[in-house]
Structure formats: C-alpha cells, structure tokens
C-alpha cells in the first residue's frame, strides 16, 4: 500500500512571490527525505489581491489551486489547507527566500524566475527502447461501469499464442507502470517477463493518465471489475493462450487478484506481491505502528495514535449509517484536537478544517470498503495455483501476519497449490533496503530485486508449461 501517497501529495505544493511585480512564474526545488521535486508557482494579480496555482512536474500534477495568497511588505504567504501546506518567504534580489511547511515538518525552499532542470535520478533497471519484443498500446472496456481503460500489451513476438499476466497496481491512483518516486516497477517487471516468453498487459487505473472514469469514487471492488475486464479483453486476442491467463497483484492488487480469480474460471493462476491477508483495519493498525517505530516515534506517541485510530476504525466497522458515523467521528476528533498542543497541529488549517479533512478521508468510499473488507472471504474461494511473496522488511504489508492469514484461508478452501516465500532484506517495493521504511524508497537506485523477478518468472513458467 502506498501510504507515502499522502506525503507525496504534500510535496505537490509550493507557493510564490515577487517584489515589484510578483506576478508570473516562480520556480523552486523542494528537497525532502528521499526526493527532490520541482515546483512551479503561477501568480496572478486580481482586483482584490493575488491568486496562485502550483504545478509539480515531477509528479505529473498541474494547476493545483493555492487557497490563500498574500504579498505585503515583500513577504509572501501561501496556504493550501487541503494538503496541510503553508509557505512563507521574503523577496530579496528577485528571489524569494522561504520555508515550506507541512504536517509540522519544515523544509527550506527558495523561489526564482529561473527554470530548474529536471533532476536526473539513477534507475539502472529501467528498460530503454528498442525492447526486443513487440508492444502495443491498447484500450478495453469495463462494460459494467461503462469505462474505457488504456494500457500496454507486451508480447514476446508479434505472432504466437502466449501465456499472459495482467498486472494490478497497489492502492492510490497509479499509472500502468505503477510509477512512484522515479521508480517504474511494473515496467521493469513487464520487461523481464516478456523477455522470458510471458506476455503482459498493464493498464492505467481508472481516471489516471489515458484511462477514463473516476478514481476518487472507486472502491477495491470497483477496481476488481477493471481487472476482470482486462481478462475478458485478453480472451479476444489471438496472440494469447486463453487457458494460460494469470494475474499479478501488488499490495492492494494482491486483494484484487483473488477477488477476480474467485469469480472467474478464466484465471489459471495468481501471484500476490505483498498481498494482504488481514482485514483492512487490522492491516492499517499494524502498518502504522511499524512505520512509526521505524521513523523514531516514541512508545507513547505510537500508543496514542493506535488508541485514536482503533476508535475510529471500530466506529467504521460497527456503523450502519454514514451520516451518524461522520457526526460521531467529528465529535471524537474535535475532542482530541482540542487537547493537542498548538505546535503539534497542522499548519494552515483551523481545527474545524483539520477535523473535516480527517473525517472525509476516513469516510471516503475506498477507505470504508478497505477497512471493512477481509481478504479471507475471497481467498477461501480461490482454487487456482497461488504464489504469495513478501519482503522480509516490508513495513506496509508485514510478511509474517499476512502470509499466515493467506495460508489459513487457502487451506480452508482446500487449495493445496500455494507457494509462499519471504525474501531477506527486501521492502514493500521488493527493493534491497536497510530498514524497510518508505523514506528509503526514492533513495534506493534499485527498482525491483532481480532475485524476485527470476523467482516469480520461473514459478509462472512452471504453471504454463
């Protein structure tokens, strides 16, 4: 689960200012743990003051509205409450010297009129053209939700009848490469599999890149219908062996793959890359504890957070009415925030705005479904061969608890075709790492450990002989 997504969104915000004429484009480079992001701020003069928008080119985001823009006595202030972001700077010698803040964290960031070149990051595994195999840009339709999805089909050769896998991304809006912090794990995986005789279909999530639809309102169950549509599309391709169609799901995709396999006889095998076996609320509590500990949180801080989140999650599990749920969560979180020291509160947000934002996140369609869903309910119906692999240092989907839950559910199904493996010193993205903390993801040059690529490919080859 890509839980660094909230922080990445925060990185998506900056703010700007100019002296004599502050209007126009300002450019900055935000340096945070594990990443350097270019930010571009556009300031416009209005009859009442200034307005601004922001672009984050390295994250593919543009036109992000800045809620508050003020410029007085050469001092610029910007605020994006939705991202818990503020920027304060002072114009000096045609540069704005300032500080970017989010969620209590501060980073120096200066803005200037000079364009900033993209920072070259080393990703030695990323394949470059010519690939040595056939690729085709394709579209297919989810007829249930009337959505057109777009992706890339990779074939070992243009002609043939090949075994194939559908790649299913983790949580959050992802493109077909599951791109994150300069890494493209699904591009690397697709390249390796295709070079070894296995066709691959990878696609943009609904509402992302070239795919249509609305990601914001989608639940895991909705996303499963997209994967089902991918399988149906592959059955129409003469280059695909319809009896050798498999699914590879990463993280949340490891929930979706069993959902599709349990409902379809067209799926001949599934691979769960850091797939979850625990109910959503249990997984998130465990994940939050492990990541907080790795990032140096105190035992008291971890305990307090666990108490708060447990209360909220239990409310979700037991709620029958969303309106009542929102009211109860608002009351509870307002009480918590009232007793929180000012210096620990998010910058740029009133207490009411902060609570409203947290309640909105907890009660979003995706989160409500995820917290309540137990993967065992579908794993118990899966009859095809299953490979479940994890990294030993995965803090987002801890291997021991999840592999045990997956194994128990498949045993209940009478499925004896399960293979599990834990790879030493690998994190949630299957990178060789030191601690497993999400803060390391961007700093690591490796995108996907070769040992996992080889193991997964060999297992699939054995299933498709």
Order of alpha helices (4+ residues) and beta strands (2+ residues): alpha-beta-beta-beta-beta-beta-beta-beta-beta-beta-beta-beta-beta-beta-beta-alpha-beta-alpha-beta-alpha-beta-alpha-alpha-alpha-alpha-alpha-alpha-beta-alpha-beta-alpha
